[in-house]
Amino acid sequence: MLAIVSGAPRALEGRSLMGDQLTVEIAAEAGPWIARAGEDVFDLLVLCGMSVDDQQAIVNGFHANRRWRLVPVLYVANDDSPGLAIPGTFRPEIDGIARGRLETPQVQKRIVELARDGIGSAELVVAGPFELDPLRGKLRLADLEVTLTEREAEILAILLAQPNRTVSSTEIIERGWGTGADARYLQILRRHVSNIRRKLQRTAAARSVRTVRGSGYRFDVKLAG
């Protein structure tokens, strides 16, 4: 994990081990790490000893790189901070908030919990102008974001991984459900595809999910006119 600790003495900077054999890189400044965000991706980002505004600015800097958008963030507030401000970049489904210092037991407990669920090695599925976050079920197109169920995200991930190519219904069912493509699962697949199309109906991707009669489906990455 990467811990940005504002004001950390130079002697504390560098790599060390935390409980449960967690490797942590401690740095006083985020700039150098943001500059090489495309090269180094961690399972958890911890921000300590800084204002909420500074935390948000750092997170926005990392999120300019797509893969960093999948990394959980632990926002650590100072002990003497009045109240507990929630950063605008906070995502309740994967991020955490704690109070104290990096070495505080309750902060280290939250670090262990979040690091165990770290998803820094996960990949976005990107094809043309489309960007799918399968873990959180979000399909992004320009400034638009569409929320998908877990199954819908699985189906789209399979199609987007082979853009503009027909993927057989059998392959989608075998990969998505881990079972054979009988009549029941074919009907379930059709229902999920119908729901996906409904969610995309008011977007530029309204006609992107195509049915190839007698075969399967494909995702056309070219924007509909």
Buried (B, 14 or more C-beta within 10 A) or exposed (E): BBBBBBEBEEEBBEEEEBEEEBEBBBBBBBEEBBEEBEEEBBBBBBBBBBBBEBBBBBBEBBBEBBBBBBBBBBBBBBEEEEEEBEBEBBEEEBBBBBBBBBEBEEBBEBBBEBBEEBBBEBBBBBBBEBBBBBBBBBBBBEEEEBEBEEBBBBBBBBBBBEBBEBBBBBBBBBBBBEEEBEEEBBEBBEEBBEBBBEBBEEBBBBBBBBBEEEEBBBBBBEBEE
